[in-house]
Amino acid sequence: MVTHGEHCSTTERRADEATRDVMDWLKCEFMMDHIGDDFSGTITGVSSFGLFVELDDVYVTGLVHVTSLGRDYFYHDPAGHRMTGERSGKVYRLGDRIGIKVVRVNLDDRKIDLEPLEKVGGDAPARKPKSKTRKSKSRSKTGPKSKVDTKPDTQSSDKPKKRRRRRRG
């Protein structure tokens, strides 16, 4: 009797796993026609590598990878079920509503990749490019003077002036 019970339990677990596998494949097959479409959804999971979002009306879950959230570093808070942007302060929490776009669907792996409609930091570079503050040597001295040029040149030294380094922030 015990062996029959174990056999039935094992068979039932395999059947449940097969059902989930087929359902995931069918959801991916359905979403293949919606690549590039916008949806609204609810964040149903928060992990260190991204957000799981269930799409409204179609009840399909996909992943918004942390790299697609924008040009910010996101801290994962497992106790608070949230991700917080270091510079922007943007917070994604479990249960938050979010607008997303379907980017990729992988039928073999049964995965759906999503991107948020509004990225943190936009398309601007993460750091501002260095501005070139050096003046051209060919500039004539008869032009408008800067603050440095307004003082008379009392010291004529061949030593180069020391420059202060700016801290990057």
C-alpha positions as CSV (number, residue, x, y, z in Angstrom):
1,M,0.0,0.0,0.0
2,V,2.9,2.4,0.9
3,T,4.6,1.8,-2.5
4,H,1.4,2.5,-4.4
5,G,1.0,5.8,-2.5
6,E,4.6,6.9,-3.2
7,H,4.1,5.9,-6.9
8,C,0.9,8.0,-7.1
9,S,2.6,11.0,-5.4
10,T,5.6,10.8,-7.8
11,T,3.3,10.5,-10.8
12,E,1.2,13.4,-9.7
13,R,4.3,15.6,-9.2
14,R,5.5,14.8,-12.7
15,A,2.1,15.6,-14.1
16,D,2.0,19.0,-12.3
17,E,5.5,19.8,-13.5
18,A,4.6,18.9,-17.1
19,T,1.4,21.1,-16.8
20,R,3.5,24.1,-15.6
21,D,6.0,23.5,-18.4
22,V,3.3,23.5,-21.1
23,M,1.6,26.5,-19.6
24,D,4.9,28.5,-19.6
25,W,5.5,27.4,-23.2
26,L,2.0,28.5,-24.3
27,K,2.4,31.9,-22.6
28,C,5.7,32.4,-24.4
29,E,4.1,31.4,-27.7
30,F,1.2,33.9,-27.1
31,M,3.7,36.7,-26.2
32,M,5.7,36.1,-29.4
33,D,3.0,38.1,-31.2
34,H,3.3,41.0,-28.7
35,I,7.0,41.8,-28.9
36,G,7.3,45.5,-28.8
37,D,3.9,46.1,-27.3
38,D,3.3,48.1,-24.1
39,F,1.5,46.7,-21.1
40,S,0.8,47.7,-17.6
41,G,1.4,45.3,-14.8
42,T,2.1,44.6,-11.1
43,I,5.5,43.8,-9.6
44,T,5.0,40.3,-8.2
45,G,8.6,39.6,-7.3
46,V,11.8,41.4,-6.4
47,S,15.2,39.8,-6.6
48,S,18.8,40.9,-6.8
49,F,18.8,40.5,-10.6
50,G,15.5,42.2,-11.4
51,L,11.8,42.5,-11.0
52,F,9.1,40.0,-11.9
53,V,6.0,41.7,-13.4
54,E,2.7,40.1,-14.0
55,L,0.9,41.8,-17.0
56,D,-2.6,42.9,-16.6
57,D,-5.4,41.2,-18.6
58,V,-3.1,38.4,-19.9
59,Y,-1.7,37.1,-16.6
60,V,1.7,36.5,-18.0
61,T,4.8,37.0,-15.8
62,G,8.1,38.3,-17.2
63,L,11.4,39.6,-16.0
64,V,12.6,43.2,-16.0
65,H,16.3,42.7,-15.6
66,V,18.1,45.2,-13.4
67,T,20.3,46.4,-16.3
68,S,17.2,47.5,-18.1
69,L,16.1,49.8,-15.3
70,G,18.3,52.6,-16.4
71,R,21.7,54.1,-15.7
72,D,21.7,53.8,-12.0
73,Y,22.9,51.3,-9.4
74,F,20.0,49.6,-7.6
75,Y,20.3,48.2,-4.1
76,H,18.2,45.1,-3.4
77,D,16.4,45.0,0.0
78,P,15.2,41.4,0.4
79,A,13.5,42.2,3.7
80,G,11.6,45.2,2.3
81,H,11.0,43.5,-1.1
82,R,12.2,46.5,-3.0
83,M,15.0,47.9,-5.2
84,T,16.3,51.4,-4.6
85,G,18.3,53.5,-7.1
86,E,21.5,54.9,-5.6
87,R,21.5,58.2,-7.4
88,S,17.9,58.7,-8.5
89,G,16.3,57.4,-5.3
90,K,13.7,55.5,-7.5
91,V,12.1,52.7,-5.6
92,Y,10.5,49.6,-7.1
93,R,8.4,47.7,-4.5
94,L,6.4,44.5,-4.4
95,G,2.9,45.3,-5.5
96,D,3.8,48.6,-7.4
97,R,2.2,49.2,-10.7
98,I,4.6,49.7,-13.7
99,G,4.3,50.3,-17.4
100,I,6.5,47.9,-19.4
101,K,7.3,46.8,-23.0
102,V,7.9,43.3,-24.1
103,V,11.4,43.1,-25.5
104,R,12.3,39.4,-26.0
105,V,10.6,36.0,-25.8
106,N,12.7,32.8,-25.6
107,L,10.6,29.7,-26.3
108,D,13.4,27.3,-25.5
109,D,14.1,28.7,-22.0
110,R,10.4,29.8,-21.6
111,K,11.4,33.3,-20.6
112,I,9.9,36.7,-21.3
113,D,12.1,39.8,-21.0
114,L,10.5,43.1,-20.3
115,E,11.7,46.7,-20.1
116,P,10.1,49.6,-18.1
117,L,8.6,52.3,-20.3
118,E,10.3,55.0,-18.2
119,K,14.0,54.3,-17.4
120,V,15.7,55.8,-14.5
121,G,18.3,58.3,-15.7
122,G,16.9,58.4,-19.2
123,D,19.4,58.1,-22.1
124,A,21.9,60.5,-20.6
125,P,25.3,59.1,-19.9
126,A,26.0,58.1,-16.3
127,R,28.8,60.6,-16.0
128,K,29.2,63.9,-17.6
129,P,32.0,63.9,-20.1
130,K,35.1,65.9,-19.1
131,S,35.0,69.4,-20.4
132,K,38.1,70.8,-21.9
133,T,39.1,73.9,-20.0
134,R,42.5,74.4,-21.5
135,K,42.7,77.5,-23.7
136,S,44.4,77.4,-27.1
137,K,47.9,78.9,-27.1
138,S,47.1,80.7,-30.4
139,R,44.6,83.0,-28.7
140,S,45.7,86.6,-28.8
141,K,46.3,88.5,-25.5
142,T,44.3,91.5,-26.7
143,G,41.0,89.8,-26.3
144,P,38.8,89.9,-23.2
145,K,40.8,89.1,-20.1
146,S,39.8,86.4,-17.6
147,K,40.2,86.8,-13.8
148,V,43.6,85.3,-13.9
149,D,44.8,87.8,-16.6
150,T,43.7,90.9,-14.6
151,K,46.6,90.7,-12.2
152,P,49.9,92.0,-13.4
153,D,52.6,89.4,-14.0
154,T,55.0,90.2,-11.2
155,Q,56.6,86.8,-11.0
156,S,58.3,85.5,-14.1
157,S,59.0,81.9,-13.4
158,D,59.8,79.0,-15.6
159,K,58.1,76.6,-13.2
160,P,54.7,75.3,-14.2
161,K,51.9,76.3,-11.9
162,K,50.5,73.5,-9.7
163,R,46.9,72.5,-10.5
164,R,44.4,71.5,-8.0
165,R,42.7,68.2,-8.7
166,R,38.9,68.2,-8.6
167,R,37.1,65.4,-6.9
168,R,34.8,63.4,-9.1
169,G,31.4,63.0,-7.5
